[in-house]
Every structure is written in C-alpha cells, then in structure tokens.
Amino acid sequence: MRDHRISMNSEVPSDVESRATDPGEPGPVKQLPSGPSPASGEGNRVWHVPPFRYSALLRVLTVHLSRAPWPWGEHIMAVLGVVQGLIRPSRFRWALDWARGQRPGPLAARRLALSLLWHRGRFLAKEALVGVDHLEILRRSSVVNGAVHLGGSAAAKPGNLLLGFHLGPAVAPIVLRAHGLSLIEAVEWPLLTPGGEQDPFLHPSEVLPIYGELPSERARELYRARRFLLQGHTLFITGDGRIGKELFRIPVPGGDAVIRRGWWILRRQTKAPTLPVLNHSEGSRVTVTIYPPLPSPDPDAARDLDMCREHLSVVITQYVRRFPGQCLSLAFAWREQER
C-alpha cells in the first residue's frame, strides 16, 4: 500500500510557483521550505482568516459566523440559502426545474427544490470552512471511503490521477489532505494569494492553476500536470466544469453532465491510474468516496473514450439518483455563471 501520509512540516516538491516555459524534459523538482512545526501548535491550523472566493458581503458573513462554535455557522448558512432562493425567483425556478426533471410528484418536487437551496447555503459554508480553524475538526467531521483503491507503493510512477466532479460540496481535496493524503490540486479559478491572507491554508506547492484563457497557456499548464504525474505525485483534477473542451456528455435525470477533456489527455499521456472521486454531505458530515480506477487506457483512442464514458456514466448517474438535492452544478450553478 502506498504511504500517502505527510507531516505538516515536510518539504513538498514543486515548481508550481512559476510557470514552466521549457517544452523539454522535466528537470529536477525544487524543494520548498518546510512549513510550521507541529510542536509550535500551528502545524494543524487551517488558516487565520476564511478564504475569499465569493462576494465581499459573503466574506463578512463567513467571518462573523466563524466565531460561532462549529457547526452552527453551517446551519445558519443553510437557512440563509433557502431564504435567498425564495426571494430570488429565478434561483427557485431553476431548482424547481431540476427537481421536476427527477420526476417526483408536485409536492416532492418542491421539497427537492428547497433541499437544493438548503444545500447551496450549507455548501458555501463548507467551502469557506466556516467555524473550522483546525484540521482536527475536518478529520472528525468527515470520512474517506475507498482509500484502498489508491494502491501501489510509495515510489510508484506515474502517480494517481484523482478525478473529481462538481457534485456535492467542493471540499474533497482539503478533506483528503486532512486525512493524510499528499496531493496537488489543479484549480480552475484564480486563487488570489495561495499561502497568504486569502488562502493561507494552501501552500503554493499544493496548487496547479489550469485556468489559462489561451490555448498555449492551457497546453503549458497540462504539460506541468503531466510532469507531476510522471514524477509520482497524486494530482486532483475535475472532470467537469466550464474550463476546457467538451469530451462527451452523460445524460442524467434533469439534464446532461458535461465532461471536459483535460484529464483524459493526461490519462492517455501518462497512463496514470485514474480514480473517480465524489463526495456528499450528510448534515455537517462529509463523505469522500474514492472509486476503483478506470480500466487502463486502450491504445485506440475511440475505444478508450467509449470505455471512459461507460464507466463514468455509471458513477455519475448513480450519484444523481441517490443525491439529487446535492447536484448544484447540474441544477443551476452553470446557468448562474452564464447570466
């Protein structure tokens, strides 16, 4: 079994602080300075201020709610999510459209729409880690299933490619880190200052930006991701979202899940074991599930694409049917961003 545990003061290999411009073979990996010593009492702290990824008003709200004992802030944000949805008819209408797509009765559709709004508020709190200032809270409030599928040895190359999706709260990477898994996260949105005031819980070595607008930027970012995998590091990347070219669609009740192609290119170039990762919320508790890896890449690209579509269709369709109230991206997230 590969040992993925790391201490908070271990040196982390990375060159993600600067953009790679050399198209040649990967060079030696830089070593970054070690982090805080666990003996100092700061080694397990997540941050000193909440992250700022949304509006200024939401940041003020999360700062104040973080003063309350966990998980009271999450409960309050969940209620506010319902209130906001009810006073913004378009959001409630989108939630109701999604709920009707699951084909329940009229009353059940309204309950499901309210569940979507409830989870939207709770997920915002979870993603901002409202009330969470220590990794121990994350460990106690989460569970990781399927870690046995990571397999391999500590020196195995290439590393694992963890394939996440915008289903459930977007906290899988930090939950996996809290449980001892060393990984690099490919992020779709600009992080203002990783390791600084805006995102002090992230060391720059743990972030790989992949939000370049130009094709040349995207190619360079994927090349760096390829380097990390070939060096044996675990990379977490999302398979859906709004970044990258469309690979295929998976029909689900109420709509389509659009799958992007960046991860598939990495899989074919590196032959990295590709493991789907999904998470769901049960109240304040988060469960992250690591699924068995997809079959090894087929030499024929068309057959490999069909094989990936078949396997991911089963995973995602089962999730949507089991947790329709937690599929925020399918219900209305992308529609909000396109307004």
N, C-alpha and C positions, 0 to 999 in steps of 0.2 A: 504494500500500500504506500502510495506516495505521501510523504510527510509534508503537509502544506502549512504547518504551524510556524508562525514567526513571532519573535518578541518585538515589542514596540520600539526597542532601541537598536534593532538590527539594521545593518546597512542594506539599502534596497537598490538593486541595479536598475539604471535607467539612463536614457539620453533624451527624455521627453521634454526637458526644459527648453531645448532649442530645436527648431525644425531641421530635419535632415534634408540635405540638398545633394548629397553624393549618391548617384544611382548605382554605385559599385557594391561590392560585397560588404556586409555588416562588419564594422570594426569592433574593437573591444568595448565592452559595456562599462560606462562610467559608474563609479561608486559615489553615492551621495552621502553627506554627513549623517551620522546617526541621530535619531530622534531623542526625545526626553527619556531619561532613565526611569524605569518603573519604580525604583526606590524613591524617586522625588515626589511621587504621588500624582504626577501629571501624565504619566505614560498611558493611562487608560482613559483620560478625558477625551471627549469627542470634540468639543470646541468651547470657546468662552462666550461667543455670541452666535445666534442662529444663522443659518445660511440665508443669503439674499438672492433668490431666484425668481421672485414674483414682484408684485407691486410694493411700493413704499408703505402703503396702508397695511398690507398683509404682513410686512416685516414688523411694523409697530405692534400689530396684534399678536404675532407669534412671540415677540419679546416679552410682552406682558403676560401672555398665557403660560410661558415657560417658567414663570415664577410660582405657578401653582404646582402642587405635587403631581407627578405623573400617575395616571393618565388623564387627569381632569381636563387638561388643555385639549386633548383629543376629543373628549366627549363634547366640549363646548363648540369646537370647530365643526363637528358632525352636525350639531343642531343648526349652526350658522349656515352650513351648506344647504340644508333644507330650506331655511328662511330665504336665503339668497335666490335659490331656484324658484321659489314661489313668487317672489317679487320681480323676477325676470322671466316673463312668459316664454321667451324663445328657448331658454335653457330647459324649462319644464317640458315644453313641447318636444324638444329633441329627445329628452329622456323618455317621454311617453311614446314617441315613435319607435324607439329602440325596444321598449317594453312590449309594445304590441307585436313587434316582429318575432318575439318569443312565443306568440300565440297563446297567451293565457286568457282567462276571462276578463271582462272590463274592470272589475274590482281588483283582480290580481295584477293587471297591468298598471294601475295607479299605485299599488303598493310597491311594485318593482321600480317604477319611476322615482318614487320617494326614496327607495333604497339606493338608487344611483346617486341622488343628490346627497344623501346621508354619507355615503362612502366617499364622495368627492371632497366634502369637508374634512372627513377623517384622514383621507389620504394626503391632503395638503399638510395636515398636522404631522403625519408620519414622515413625509418627505422633508419637512423642516425640523424633524426631531424635536417637536415641542415637548418640553419637560424632560428631555433626555440630555444629560450633561456627562454621562459616564457610560463606558462600554458595558458595564455590568447590567445596566437597565436593558440595553439591547439584547444581551445574552439571555436574560431572564424572560423577556417578552417575545422571544422568537425561537423557532426550531428549524433545523435544516434536515430535510429528508433526502435520501438518495446519495449521500456523500460517498458511499461505497462505489458508485459508478465512476468516480474520478480515476481510480485505479492507478496503475503504473508505479514507477519508482521515482525517487526524488530527482534523479538525473535524466528522466525520460525526455526525449526530444522527438517531435515537437511537443509543446505544451498543450494544455486543454483549451479549446475554444468554447466558452460558455455562451450560449445563445439565448438572450433574454427577449422579453416582449413587453409592450406597454399594456399589460393586463395586471390588475391588482395594483397595490402601492409600489412606487418606483424606488424600492429600498433594498432590492436583492443584493447589490454589491456591498453595501455597508453592513448588512446583516451577515453576509458570508465572511467579511473581514472580522466582524465581532466574534465569530466562531472560529477564527484562526486560519482562514484561507487567505493566502497571499495572492493577490491578483492585480492586474492593471485594467482600468475601466476606460473603454472607448466612449467618450461623451459627445453627444450630438449638439449641445448648446454651449456657447462660450461661458466658461467659468471665469468670473472677474479676476480673482486673485487666489488660485489654489494655494493653500498653506498660509494665507493671510487672513485678514479680517472677514472677508466674505465667505470663504470656505476653509477655515483653519483646520477642519477635520481631515482634509485631503492633503497628503504630501504630493508635491509635483510629480514624484516618480510613480504615483498611482493613477495618473490621468493621461490619456492619449486623446487629444482633440481630433475629431473627424468631421468637423462642420465646414470645411473649406467650400467656398462657392464655385471656384474654378475647377475644371477637370484636372488640371495639373496639380492643384492643391490636394484634391481628393486622392489622386494616384500616389502622391508622396506620403500622405497620411496612411493609406493602406499598405504601402511598402514598409513603413515603420512598424505597423501592426504585424506584418509578416515576419519582420526581424525578431520581434519579441517572441512570437510563437516558435520560430526555429531555434531560438536560444533556450527554450524550455519553460518560458513563463506562461502563466494562465492569463488569458485575455477574456474579459467580459464585453460583449458587444450585443446591441439589439438587432433583431432581425426585421423589425417593422419600423414604423415612424414615418417621418416626412423627408428624411435625408437619403439620397441615393436613388439609383434607377430601380424601377419595379422589376422584380424577378418573376413572381407569379402571385395569384390571389387564391385565398382559401375561402370558399363560401361557408358562412356560418349563419345561424338563425338571426335575422335582422340586418344583414349586410355582408360585407367582404372584409377579410383581414388582408391587407396589402403587405407582401413580404418583399423586402429590398435585397439587393444582390451583393453588397459588400462582403458579408460573412461568407457567402458561397464562394466568392473568388478566393478568399483566404483559405477556406477549407480545401479547395482544389489545388492551390499552390503549395500548401504546407502539409497536406494530409493529416492535419491536426484532428484529434478526436473531437467531435462536435456534439455537445450535450445541451439539449433544450433545458432552460431554467424558467420556471414560473413560480409566482408567489401569490398567496391570497391572505386575506385578513379574517380573523375570527374574533371580532371585538377588538381589543387592544393587542391581541397576539397575532404575529405574522408567521406564516409557514412558508418557507422556501423549499421548493421541490426540484431536485436535480434528476432529470430523466436519463435513461440509458442513452448512450451515444448513438447517433445516426450510423447506419452502415458505412463502411469505408467507401471513399469516393470511387465511382465507376470510371474507368478510363474514357468511356463515351460520355460526353457532356450532357447529351439529351437524356440518356438513361439515368444519369446521376441526378439531373434536375427532377425527373419524374419520381425517383426514389425519395428525394428530399421532400417533395410536395406531398407524397403519400404519407410519410411518417409524421410530418408536421401537421398535416390536416387532422390526424387522429388526436394529437396532443392538444391542439388549439380548440377543435370542436368540442372535445370533452370538457375543456375548461369553461368554454362559453355556456354550455348546457348546465354545468354544475354551479358556476358563479356568474350568472348574467348581470347581477347588480354590481359587479366589480369591473366590468368591461368599459371603463370610462372612455378610452380612446375610440372604441368602436361606436359608442353611443353618441358622443358629441365633442370630444376633445379636438379632433382634426377640423371639424366644422367651425369651432370657435376660432382657431388659429387662422382660418382662411377668410374670416369676415373682413 
